[in-house]
Amino acid sequence: MYAPSGEPWRTTVVYDQYASKLQTTIRNTFADAQEGDISLIHISSHGYNKFDEGNYQAVGVKMSNGSFMTYISYAMLKEWTDRYIKGDVILILETCYAGGAIEAKCGAPFREKGHYVLASCEYDEHCYSHDGNYNYFVEWLTDGVKGMKADTNRDGALSLGELQAYIYNKGCTINVGANGETYYQHSEAYPAKSDYILFVAR
């Protein structure tokens, strides 16, 4: 799979990021981004839902001692991407409550032109794991991209809306609840049903 330009995506992977270094990492990783570029960020972490104190949701990052976790709000994350990244930003959030990045009741920090979000679940849902080792969302995302399976109109380009719909439909096929309750993991995207191109076949 290739970027919309037809060129390979350049990738940088950062693990176990500390709160004190996350801002610097975003700045340094995307320092070369230019207007017209597309920067894709995939964040895999714990998510945080705190409606009772400011109606915000956030991604989890480690404290410097490594034994505690704090949270960076989506609004703060957007502030950093706005400050340090030129061009469009595609944010793939693989965290519990990830739909909060695009829910109006949570401030909707990413609902602006130039920002595109693929969230692993709706704002009030958990991002479930298969067995604690990896996530359903990653499996479905990978499956949709591999072989362009999510390219439903078969035009050789995979849009945000197509990939989100593919993941959502996968989530509707399996009960991931505990103790027998009926509960499904869904996905969300902003803009909804967007035709913004993420990948192309070449």
N, CA and C atoms as a LAMMPS dump frame, in Angstrom:
ITEM: TIMESTEP
0
ITEM: NUMBER OF ATOMS
606
ITEM: BOX BOUNDS ff ff ff
-5.0000000000000000e+02 5.0000000000000000e+02
-5.0000000000000000e+02 5.0000000000000000e+02
-5.0000000000000000e+02 5.0000000000000000e+02
ITEM: ATOMS id mol type element x y z
1 1 1 N 0.845 -1.183 0
2 1 2 C 0 0 0
3 1 3 C 0.887 1.242 0
4 2 1 N 0.394 2.274 -0.647
5 2 2 C 1.176 3.49 -0.776
6 2 3 C 0.366 4.689 -0.309
7 3 1 N 1.076 5.789 -0.057
8 3 2 C 0.419 7.043 0.29
9 3 3 C -0.356 7.545 -0.931
10 4 1 N -1.268 8.503 -0.749
11 4 2 C -2.042 9.002 -1.886
12 4 3 C -1.193 9.521 -3.04
13 5 1 N 0.029 9.937 -2.76
14 5 2 C 0.925 10.41 -3.816
15 5 3 C 1.444 9.271 -4.679
16 6 1 N 1.226 8.029 -4.228
17 6 2 C 1.77 6.875 -4.932
18 6 3 C 3.146 6.478 -4.443
19 7 1 N 3.688 7.271 -3.52
20 7 2 C 4.979 6.971 -2.924
21 7 3 C 4.782 6.208 -1.617
22 8 1 N 5.773 5.446 -1.194
23 8 2 C 5.645 4.732 0.087
24 8 3 C 5.529 5.72 1.25
25 9 1 N 4.762 5.331 2.268
26 9 2 C 4.732 6.113 3.498
27 9 3 C 6.097 6.001 4.174
28 10 1 N 6.613 7.103 4.681
29 10 2 C 7.804 7.053 5.536
30 10 3 C 7.316 6.829 6.961
31 11 1 N 7.877 5.852 7.647
32 11 2 C 7.359 5.496 8.962
33 11 3 C 8.392 5.694 10.059
34 12 1 N 7.914 6.129 11.202
35 12 2 C 8.696 6.234 12.421
36 12 3 C 7.861 5.638 13.541
37 13 1 N 8.432 4.724 14.3
38 13 2 C 7.709 4.062 15.39
39 13 3 C 8.37 4.447 16.708
40 14 1 N 7.543 4.886 17.654
41 14 2 C 8.048 5.259 18.977
42 14 3 C 7.244 4.5 20.018
43 15 1 N 7.934 3.791 20.893
44 15 2 C 7.268 2.987 21.921
45 15 3 C 7.401 3.636 23.298
46 16 1 N 6.467 3.278 24.181
47 16 2 C 6.56 3.651 25.604
48 16 3 C 6.941 5.115 25.795
49 17 1 N 6.148 5.954 25.197
50 17 2 C 6.455 7.384 25.217
51 17 3 C 6.092 7.992 26.569
52 18 1 N 6.954 8.852 27.088
53 18 2 C 6.698 9.534 28.349
54 18 3 C 5.995 10.858 28.099
55 19 1 N 5.175 11.264 29.058
56 19 2 C 4.428 12.508 28.919
57 19 3 C 5.35 13.693 28.688
58 20 1 N 6.48 13.708 29.38
59 20 2 C 7.391 14.843 29.281
60 20 3 C 8.078 14.939 27.924
61 21 1 N 8.012 13.86 27.127
62 21 2 C 8.727 13.845 25.848
63 21 3 C 7.798 13.795 24.635
64 22 1 N 6.511 13.617 24.873
65 22 2 C 5.594 13.411 23.753
66 22 3 C 5.543 14.627 22.833
67 23 1 N 5.477 15.803 23.397
68 23 2 C 5.427 17.012 22.58
69 23 3 C 6.679 17.147 21.716
70 24 1 N 7.841 16.899 22.32
71 24 2 C 9.105 16.973 21.583
72 24 3 C 9.163 15.915 20.492
73 25 1 N 8.643 14.73 20.78
74 25 2 C 8.647 13.653 19.793
75 25 3 C 7.8 14.013 18.58
76 26 1 N 6.621 14.583 18.812
77 26 2 C 5.764 15.011 17.701
78 26 3 C 6.472 16.078 16.874
79 27 1 N 7.078 17.039 17.544
80 27 2 C 7.787 18.114 16.84
81 27 3 C 8.93 17.564 15.993
82 28 1 N 9.741 16.686 16.578
83 28 2 C 10.912 16.17 15.866
84 28 3 C 10.54 15.208 14.751
85 29 1 N 9.528 14.381 14.985
86 29 2 C 9.135 13.369 13.995
87 29 3 C 8.618 14.018 12.722
88 30 1 N 7.895 15.124 12.852
89 30 2 C 7.25 15.75 11.697
90 30 3 C 7.901 17.075 11.31
91 31 1 N 9.15 17.234 11.706
92 31 2 C 9.846 18.502 11.445
93 31 3 C 9.972 18.813 9.962
94 32 1 N 10.014 17.787 9.121
95 32 2 C 10.209 18 7.685
96 32 3 C 8.9 18.124 6.907
97 33 1 N 7.778 18.016 7.588
98 33 2 C 6.49 18.084 6.89
99 33 3 C 6.296 19.453 6.25
100 34 1 N 5.787 19.438 5.013
101 34 2 C 5.548 20.667 4.263
102 34 3 C 4.065 20.801 3.939
103 35 1 N 3.652 22.005 3.603
104 35 2 C 2.275 22.2 3.15
105 35 3 C 2.027 21.28 1.956
106 36 1 N 0.896 20.631 1.964
107 36 2 C 0.583 19.677 0.903
108 36 3 C 0.943 18.254 1.264
109 37 1 N 1.758 18.068 2.316
110 37 2 C 2.082 16.726 2.788
111 37 3 C 0.923 16.16 3.597
112 38 1 N 0.93 14.859 3.762
113 38 2 C -0.051 14.185 4.613
114 38 3 C 0.726 13.439 5.692
115 39 1 N 0.417 13.736 6.934
116 39 2 C 1.081 13.083 8.059
117 39 3 C 0.079 12.172 8.758
118 40 1 N 0.428 10.906 8.919
119 40 2 C -0.446 9.926 9.548
120 40 3 C 0.141 9.553 10.903
121 41 1 N -0.671 9.67 11.933
122 41 2 C -0.25 9.326 13.292
123 41 3 C -1.176 8.238 13.819
124 42 1 N -0.608 7.111 14.213
125 42 2 C -1.372 6.025 14.836
126 42 3 C -0.941 5.939 16.288
127 43 1 N -1.873 6.21 17.19
128 43 2 C -1.579 6.156 18.62
129 43 3 C -2.285 4.962 19.234
130 44 1 N -1.514 4.098 19.87
131 44 2 C -2.054 2.947 20.588
132 44 3 C -1.739 3.137 22.067
133 45 1 N -2.778 3.313 22.874
134 45 2 C -2.55 3.545 24.301
135 45 3 C -3.848 3.316 25.058
136 46 1 N -3.771 3.456 26.365
137 46 2 C -4.995 3.498 27.149
138 46 3 C -5.744 4.776 26.797
139 47 1 N -7.045 4.731 26.951
140 47 2 C -7.847 5.921 26.76
141 47 3 C -8.488 6.331 28.068
142 48 1 N -8.954 7.545 28.118
143 48 2 C -9.494 8.084 29.372
144 48 3 C -10.773 8.836 29.083
145 49 1 N -11.794 8.57 29.877
146 49 2 C -13.103 9.172 29.707
147 49 3 C -13.455 9.874 31.017
148 50 1 N -13.516 11.185 30.984
149 50 2 C -13.789 11.928 32.21
150 50 3 C -14.854 12.983 31.953
151 51 1 N -16.076 12.524 31.725
152 51 2 C -17.156 13.449 31.423
153 51 3 C -17.458 14.374 32.593
154 52 1 N -17.24 13.902 33.806
155 52 2 C -17.652 14.667 34.978
156 52 3 C -16.706 15.816 35.31
157 53 1 N -15.546 15.856 34.667
158 53 2 C -14.604 16.933 34.963
159 53 3 C -14.123 17.578 33.663
160 54 1 N -14.975 18.346 33.055
161 54 2 C -14.585 19.097 31.875
162 54 3 C -14.977 18.461 30.561
163 55 1 N -15.65 17.322 30.593
164 55 2 C -16.123 16.676 29.366
165 55 3 C -15.013 16.47 28.346
166 56 1 N -13.878 15.961 28.771
167 56 2 C -12.828 15.702 27.805
168 56 3 C -12.421 14.238 27.85
169 57 1 N -11.815 13.807 26.769
170 57 2 C -11.274 12.463 26.707
171 57 3 C -9.834 12.564 26.25
172 58 1 N -9.058 11.534 26.528
173 58 2 C -7.623 11.685 26.355
174 58 3 C -6.952 10.362 26.069
175 59 1 N -5.683 10.458 25.672
176 59 2 C -4.851 9.278 25.473
177 59 3 C -3.858 9.18 26.62
178 60 1 N -3.54 7.957 26.997
179 60 2 C -2.645 7.743 28.123
180 60 3 C -1.185 7.722 27.708
181 61 1 N -0.344 8.332 28.512
182 61 2 C 1.108 8.302 28.296
183 61 3 C 1.787 8.095 29.645
184 62 1 N 2.998 7.555 29.626
185 62 2 C 3.709 7.252 30.858
186 62 3 C 4.287 8.511 31.504
187 63 1 N 4.355 8.465 32.82
188 63 2 C 5.119 9.479 33.531
189 63 3 C 6.591 9.094 33.46
190 64 1 N 7.466 10.019 33.8
191 64 2 C 8.897 9.788 33.605
192 64 3 C 9.449 8.639 34.43
193 65 1 N 8.813 8.333 35.571
194 65 2 C 9.31 7.219 36.367
195 65 3 C 8.82 5.868 35.86
196 66 1 N 7.917 5.9 34.888
197 66 2 C 7.463 4.674 34.253
198 66 3 C 6.461 3.869 35.048
199 67 1 N 6.166 4.272 36.269
200 67 2 C 5.281 3.473 37.098
201 67 3 C 3.869 4.03 37.182
202 68 1 N 3.656 5.226 36.664
203 68 2 C 2.333 5.829 36.684
204 68 3 C 1.97 6.292 35.275
205 69 1 N 0.696 6.531 35.076
206 69 2 C 0.247 7.002 33.781
207 69 3 C -0.525 8.295 33.965
208 70 1 N -0.303 9.215 33.062
209 70 2 C -1.106 10.427 33.025
210 70 3 C -1.793 10.48 31.667
211 71 1 N -2.548 11.516 31.42
212 71 2 C -3.331 11.579 30.19
213 71 3 C -3.18 12.938 29.513
214 72 1 N -3.066 12.891 28.201
215 72 2 C -3.011 14.099 27.388
216 72 3 C -4.359 14.227 26.684
217 73 1 N -5.032 15.34 26.867
218 73 2 C -6.353 15.514 26.259
219 73 3 C -6.231 15.576 24.742
220 74 1 N -7.311 15.232 24.067
221 74 2 C -7.325 15.341 22.61
222 74 3 C -7.108 16.791 22.186
223 75 1 N -7.633 17.728 22.968
224 75 2 C -7.436 19.144 22.641
225 75 3 C -5.955 19.508 22.671
226 76 1 N -5.227 18.982 23.663
227 76 2 C -3.789 19.25 23.74
228 76 3 C -3.058 18.585 22.585
229 77 1 N -3.451 17.359 22.255
230 77 2 C -2.839 16.647 21.141
231 77 3 C -3.036 17.424 19.841
232 78 1 N -4.227 17.964 19.661
233 78 2 C -4.49 18.755 18.459
234 78 3 C -3.668 20.038 18.451
235 79 1 N -3.523 20.663 19.604
236 79 2 C -2.708 21.878 19.683
237 79 3 C -1.287 21.591 19.209
238 80 1 N -0.748 20.442 19.611
239 80 2 C 0.612 20.092 19.216
240 80 3 C 0.707 19.78 17.724
241 81 1 N -0.273 19.057 17.196
242 81 2 C -0.227 18.759 15.759
243 81 3 C -0.385 20.034 14.944
244 82 1 N -1.225 20.958 15.402
245 82 2 C -1.376 22.24 14.71
246 82 3 C -0.068 23.026 14.725
247 83 1 N 0.618 22.971 15.843
248 83 2 C 1.826 23.778 16.018
249 83 3 C 3.009 23.238 15.23
250 84 1 N 3.122 21.913 15.153
251 84 2 C 4.353 21.323 14.626
252 84 3 C 4.23 20.644 13.27
253 85 1 N 3.016 20.411 12.792
254 85 2 C 2.867 19.652 11.556
255 85 3 C 2.197 20.502 10.488
256 86 1 N 2.865 20.647 9.362
257 86 2 C 2.288 21.347 8.222
258 86 3 C 1.557 20.338 7.342
259 87 1 N 0.497 20.786 6.702
260 87 2 C -0.269 19.892 5.835
261 87 3 C -1.343 19.152 6.607
262 88 1 N -2 18.215 5.941
263 88 2 C -3.085 17.446 6.546
264 88 3 C -2.557 16.47 7.589
265 89 1 N -3.394 16.204 8.585
266 89 2 C -3.06 15.241 9.636
267 89 3 C -4.152 14.181 9.697
268 90 1 N -3.75 12.932 9.55
269 90 2 C -4.655 11.802 9.735
270 90 3 C -4.298 11.173 11.068
271 91 1 N -5.26 11.114 11.971
272 91 2 C -5.025 10.554 13.3
273 91 3 C -5.804 9.251 13.45
274 92 1 N -5.09 8.16 13.679
275 92 2 C -5.723 6.873 13.951
276 92 3 C -5.582 6.613 15.446
277 93 1 N -6.703 6.615 16.154
278 93 2 C -6.7 6.461 17.601
279 93 3 C -7.145 5.059 17.989
280 94 1 N -6.248 4.313 18.563
281 94 2 C -6.539 2.967 19.045
282 94 3 C -6.532 2.997 20.569
283 95 1 N -7.569 3.616 21.114
284 95 2 C -7.697 3.747 22.557
285 95 3 C -9.158 3.603 22.946
286 96 1 N -9.406 3.245 24.196
287 96 2 C -10.779 3.251 24.686
288 96 3 C -11.345 4.665 24.566
289 97 1 N -12.64 4.758 24.258
290 97 2 C -13.365 6.022 24.149
291 97 3 C -12.835 6.911 23.033
292 98 1 N -12.169 6.329 22.039
293 98 2 C -11.493 7.126 21.023
294 98 3 C -12.437 7.998 20.215
295 99 1 N -13.703 7.618 20.129
296 99 2 C -14.649 8.442 19.4
297 99 3 C -14.83 9.818 19.999
298 100 1 N -14.307 10.023 21.204
299 100 2 C -14.388 11.332 21.833
300 100 3 C -13.661 12.405 21.06
301 101 1 N -12.732 12.011 20.217
302 101 2 C -11.999 12.993 19.414
303 101 3 C -12.902 13.667 18.398
304 102 1 N -14.024 13.043 18.079
305 102 2 C -14.898 13.606 17.056
306 102 3 C -16.338 13.794 17.541
307 103 1 N -16.577 13.578 18.843
308 103 2 C -17.905 13.765 19.4
309 103 3 C -18.065 15.211 19.844
310 104 1 N -19.125 15.848 19.412
311 104 2 C -19.35 17.252 19.768
312 104 3 C -19.387 17.453 21.279
313 105 1 N -19.943 16.501 22.027
314 105 2 C -20.07 16.664 23.472
315 105 3 C -18.72 16.654 24.176
316 106 1 N -17.663 16.233 23.461
317 106 2 C -16.334 16.196 24.066
318 106 3 C -15.448 17.307 23.533
319 107 1 N -16.036 18.301 22.906
320 107 2 C -15.256 19.424 22.426
321 107 3 C -14.834 19.307 20.977
322 108 1 N -14.877 18.095 20.441
323 108 2 C -14.582 17.867 19.025
324 108 3 C -13.342 18.617 18.553
325 109 1 N -12.204 18.443 19.204
326 109 2 C -11.034 19.238 18.835
327 109 3 C -10.527 19 17.424
328 110 1 N -10.839 17.836 16.848
329 110 2 C -10.295 17.548 15.523
330 110 3 C -11.279 17.822 14.391
331 111 1 N -12.422 18.38 14.695
332 111 2 C -13.395 18.63 13.636
333 111 3 C -13.086 19.931 12.919
334 112 1 N -11.948 19.974 12.279
335 112 2 C -11.551 21.138 11.502
336 112 3 C -10.953 20.667 10.186
337 113 1 N -10.983 21.529 9.207
338 113 2 C -10.398 21.21 7.914
339 113 3 C -8.928 20.849 8.083
340 114 1 N -8.506 19.805 7.39
341 114 2 C -7.114 19.386 7.472
342 114 3 C -6.85 18.334 8.513
343 115 1 N -7.885 17.965 9.296
344 115 2 C -7.741 16.905 10.284
345 115 3 C -8.732 15.793 9.965
346 116 1 N -8.229 14.568 9.976
347 116 2 C -9.046 13.4 9.663
348 116 3 C -8.778 12.361 10.743
349 117 1 N -9.858 11.796 11.297
350 117 2 C -9.716 10.901 12.438
351 117 3 C -10.377 9.566 12.146
352 118 1 N -9.673 8.485 12.458
353 118 2 C -10.247 7.14 12.464
354 118 3 C -10.127 6.628 13.886
355 119 1 N -11.256 6.456 14.556
356 119 2 C -11.272 6.062 15.958
357 119 3 C -11.674 4.598 16.088
358 120 1 N -11.038 3.909 17.015
359 120 2 C -11.228 2.467 17.148
360 120 3 C -12.578 2.091 17.734
361 121 1 N -13.263 3.033 18.368
362 121 2 C -14.548 2.724 18.978
363 121 3 C -15.317 4.016 19.179
364 122 1 N -16.569 3.916 19.528
365 122 2 C -17.359 5.104 19.76
366 122 3 C -16.962 5.748 21.089
367 123 1 N -17.488 6.936 21.33
368 123 2 C -16.987 7.73 22.455
369 123 3 C -17.205 7.069 23.809
370 124 1 N -18.211 6.202 23.92
371 124 2 C -18.51 5.582 25.219
372 124 3 C -18.141 4.109 25.255
373 125 1 N -17.349 3.639 24.286
374 125 2 C -17.013 2.219 24.21
375 125 3 C -15.558 1.961 24.559
376 126 1 N -15.302 0.731 24.964
377 126 2 C -13.936 0.285 25.172
378 126 3 C -13.365 -0.262 23.865
379 127 1 N -12.062 -0.19 23.754
380 127 2 C -11.348 -0.761 22.613
381 127 3 C -10.892 -2.152 23.047
382 128 1 N -11.612 -3.161 22.631
383 128 2 C -11.407 -4.503 23.172
384 128 3 C -10.24 -5.24 22.534
385 129 1 N -9.605 -6.064 23.344
386 129 2 C -8.525 -6.921 22.874
387 129 3 C -9.045 -8.327 22.627
388 130 1 N -8.322 -9.053 21.77
389 130 2 C -8.627 -10.467 21.556
390 130 3 C -8.389 -11.242 22.832
391 131 1 N -7.154 -11.175 23.316
392 131 2 C -6.765 -11.956 24.487
393 131 3 C -5.788 -11.19 25.362
394 132 1 N -5.781 -9.884 25.239
395 132 2 C -4.837 -9.064 25.979
396 132 3 C -3.557 -8.801 25.226
397 133 1 N -3.357 -9.452 24.082
398 133 2 C -2.119 -9.292 23.328
399 133 3 C -2.255 -8.329 22.159
400 134 1 N -3.397 -8.304 21.539
401 134 2 C -3.594 -7.343 20.463
402 134 3 C -5.073 -7.04 20.319
403 135 1 N -5.348 -6.022 19.55
404 135 2 C -6.677 -5.457 19.513
405 135 3 C -7.463 -5.906 18.288
406 136 1 N -8.766 -6.046 18.452
407 136 2 C -9.629 -6.32 17.305
408 136 3 C -9.445 -5.25 16.234
409 137 1 N -9.371 -3.996 16.658
410 137 2 C -9.267 -2.886 15.73
411 137 3 C -8.069 -3.029 14.804
412 138 1 N -6.928 -3.416 15.35
413 138 2 C -5.727 -3.587 14.526
414 138 3 C -5.934 -4.7 13.505
415 139 1 N -6.552 -5.782 13.94
416 139 2 C -6.817 -6.9 13.026
417 139 3 C -7.706 -6.461 11.877
418 140 1 N -8.774 -5.74 12.202
419 140 2 C -9.73 -5.336 11.174
420 140 3 C -9.152 -4.255 10.279
421 141 1 N -8.385 -3.338 10.842
422 141 2 C -7.746 -2.304 10.052
423 141 3 C -6.761 -2.919 9.06
424 142 1 N -5.926 -3.817 9.575
425 142 2 C -4.935 -4.48 8.722
426 142 3 C -5.612 -5.294 7.631
427 143 1 N -6.668 -5.992 8.004
428 143 2 C -7.389 -6.815 7.036
429 143 3 C -8.001 -5.95 5.938
430 144 1 N -8.512 -4.779 6.319
431 144 2 C -9.13 -3.897 5.334
432 144 3 C -8.132 -3.293 4.364
433 145 1 N -6.927 -3.013 4.87
434 145 2 C -5.902 -2.404 4.018
435 145 3 C -5.235 -3.459 3.142
436 146 1 N -4.966 -4.631 3.705
437 146 2 C -4.271 -5.691 2.977
438 146 3 C -5.092 -6.153 1.779
439 147 1 N -4.499 -6.053 0.624
440 147 2 C -5.21 -6.439 -0.584
441 147 3 C -6.334 -5.485 -0.937
442 148 1 N -6.35 -4.32 -0.283
443 148 2 C -7.381 -3.294 -0.536
444 148 3 C -8.793 -3.867 -0.369
445 149 1 N -8.975 -4.74 0.613
446 149 2 C -10.29 -5.355 0.815
447 149 3 C -11.383 -4.329 1.113
448 150 1 N -11.006 -3.239 1.772
449 150 2 C -12.009 -2.232 2.124
450 150 3 C -12.336 -1.293 0.968
451 151 1 N -11.637 -1.439 -0.152
452 151 2 C -11.882 -0.605 -1.327
453 151 3 C -13.145 -1.1 -2.017
454 152 1 N -14.29 -0.723 -1.491
455 152 2 C -15.549 -1.3 -1.942
456 152 3 C -15.944 -0.861 -3.346
457 153 1 N -15.524 0.326 -3.761
458 153 2 C -15.889 0.75 -5.117
459 153 3 C -14.835 0.349 -6.153
460 154 1 N -13.799 -0.344 -5.698
461 154 2 C -12.764 -0.925 -6.566
462 154 3 C -12.132 0.085 -7.522
463 155 1 N -11.809 1.264 -6.961
464 155 2 C -11.161 2.275 -7.802
465 155 3 C -9.655 2.341 -7.558
466 156 1 N -9.134 1.392 -6.778
467 156 2 C -7.701 1.35 -6.51
468 156 3 C -7.239 2.322 -5.455
469 157 1 N -8.193 2.977 -4.787
470 157 2 C -7.865 3.921 -3.723
471 157 3 C -8.725 3.613 -2.503
472 158 1 N -8.115 3.671 -1.333
473 158 2 C -8.828 3.342 -0.099
474 158 3 C -9.077 4.633 0.677
475 159 1 N -10.342 4.983 0.831
476 159 2 C -10.692 6.235 1.509
477 159 3 C -10.896 6.002 3.001
478 160 1 N -10.882 7.107 3.743
479 160 2 C -11.149 7.044 5.177
480 160 3 C -12.516 6.428 5.443
481 161 1 N -13.519 6.86 4.683
482 161 2 C -14.868 6.341 4.883
483 161 3 C -14.981 4.858 4.589
484 162 1 N -14.319 4.394 3.545
485 162 2 C -14.352 2.964 3.215
486 162 3 C -13.714 2.126 4.307
487 163 1 N -12.574 2.575 4.82
488 163 2 C -11.883 1.808 5.849
489 163 3 C -12.672 1.804 7.146
490 164 1 N -13.25 2.936 7.501
491 164 2 C -14.068 3.003 8.711
492 164 3 C -15.277 2.082 8.609
493 165 1 N -15.944 2.078 7.462
494 165 2 C -17.118 1.23 7.27
495 165 3 C -16.737 -0.25 7.356
496 166 1 N -15.585 -0.602 6.796
497 166 2 C -15.121 -1.988 6.84
498 166 3 C -14.891 -2.427 8.285
499 167 1 N -14.217 -1.581 9.062
500 167 2 C -13.947 -1.907 10.464
501 167 3 C -15.246 -1.964 11.257
502 168 1 N -16.135 -1.02 11.02
503 168 2 C -17.413 -0.981 11.727
504 168 3 C -18.214 -2.255 11.477
505 169 1 N -18.28 -2.668 10.221
506 169 2 C -19.044 -3.869 9.888
507 169 3 C -18.423 -5.122 10.491
508 170 1 N -17.088 -5.155 10.566
509 170 2 C -16.427 -6.273 11.244
510 170 3 C -16.827 -6.293 12.71
511 171 1 N -16.883 -5.113 13.315
512 171 2 C -17.236 -5.026 14.724
513 171 3 C -18.653 -5.452 15.016
514 172 1 N -19.513 -5.344 14.034
515 172 2 C -20.909 -5.75 14.216
516 172 3 C -21.099 -7.257 14.142
517 173 1 N -20.052 -7.967 13.772
518 173 2 C -20.2 -9.41 13.579
519 173 3 C -19.807 -10.225 14.791
520 174 1 N -19.256 -9.593 15.825
521 174 2 C -18.76 -10.364 16.955
522 174 3 C -19.126 -9.685 18.263
523 175 1 N -19.572 -10.462 19.221
524 175 2 C -19.916 -9.945 20.536
525 175 3 C -18.654 -9.937 21.382
526 176 1 N -18.213 -8.735 21.769
527 176 2 C -16.986 -8.642 22.55
528 176 3 C -17.271 -8.275 23.997
529 177 1 N -18.517 -8.442 24.423
530 177 2 C -18.87 -8.112 25.793
531 177 3 C -18.452 -9.196 26.773
532 178 1 N -18.522 -8.854 28.041
533 178 2 C -18.203 -9.803 29.11
534 178 3 C -19.504 -10.218 29.808
535 179 1 N -19.465 -11.356 30.465
536 179 2 C -20.587 -11.838 31.26
537 179 3 C -21.882 -11.979 30.466
538 180 1 N -21.731 -12.224 29.173
539 180 2 C -22.903 -12.537 28.367
540 180 3 C -23.692 -11.357 27.855
541 181 1 N -23.285 -10.12 28.164
542 181 2 C -24.071 -8.995 27.665
543 181 3 C -23.835 -8.821 26.17
544 182 1 N -24.778 -8.205 25.52
545 182 2 C -24.644 -7.947 24.096
546 182 3 C -23.967 -6.59 23.923
547 183 1 N -22.789 -6.605 23.362
548 183 2 C -22.021 -5.375 23.238
549 183 3 C -21.07 -5.514 22.073
550 184 1 N -21.012 -4.502 21.243
551 184 2 C -20.189 -4.575 20.056
552 184 3 C -19.224 -3.402 20.005
553 185 1 N -18.058 -3.657 19.464
554 185 2 C -17.106 -2.565 19.269
555 185 3 C -17.301 -1.983 17.879
556 186 1 N -17.464 -0.696 17.824
557 186 2 C -17.655 -0.005 16.56
558 186 3 C -16.495 0.934 16.302
559 187 1 N -16.51 1.574 15.162
560 187 2 C -15.492 2.564 14.845
561 187 3 C -16.196 3.846 14.418
562 188 1 N -15.46 4.938 14.474
563 188 2 C -15.984 6.212 14.015
564 188 3 C -14.942 6.89 13.145
565 189 1 N -15.395 7.778 12.302
566 189 2 C -14.471 8.557 11.477
567 189 3 C -14.981 9.984 11.373
568 190 1 N -14.041 10.885 11.242
569 190 2 C -14.393 12.259 10.907
570 190 3 C -13.488 12.732 9.787
571 191 1 N -14.047 13.336 8.768
572 191 2 C -15.488 13.468 8.506
573 191 3 C -16.135 12.095 8.237
574 192 1 N -17.361 11.939 8.665
575 192 2 C -18.073 10.681 8.461
576 192 3 C -18.218 10.401 6.965
577 193 1 N -18 9.16 6.597
578 193 2 C -18.112 8.715 5.196
579 193 3 C -17.198 9.522 4.273
580 194 1 N -16.079 9.958 4.812
581 194 2 C -15.171 10.806 4.056
582 194 3 C -14.563 10.059 2.878
583 195 1 N -14.411 10.758 1.752
584 195 2 C -13.757 10.168 0.59
585 195 3 C -12.27 10.538 0.553
586 196 1 N -11.76 11.014 1.682
587 196 2 C -10.334 11.367 1.76
588 196 3 C -9.489 10.109 1.585
589 197 1 N -8.551 10.129 0.663
590 197 2 C -7.78 8.942 0.315
591 197 3 C -6.638 8.714 1.321
592 198 1 N -6.581 7.502 1.85
593 198 2 C -5.52 7.11 2.778
594 198 3 C -4.429 6.3 2.085
595 199 1 N -4.82 5.362 1.248
596 199 2 C -3.878 4.464 0.601
597 199 3 C -4.276 4.275 -0.863
598 200 1 N -3.288 3.99 -1.689
599 200 2 C -3.568 3.637 -3.068
600 200 3 C -2.787 2.365 -3.425
601 201 1 N -3.302 1.63 -4.365
602 201 2 C -2.594 0.454 -4.885
603 201 3 C -1.723 0.912 -6.047
604 202 1 N -0.58 0.269 -6.176
605 202 2 C 0.307 0.656 -7.269
606 202 3 C 0.995 -0.561 -7.852
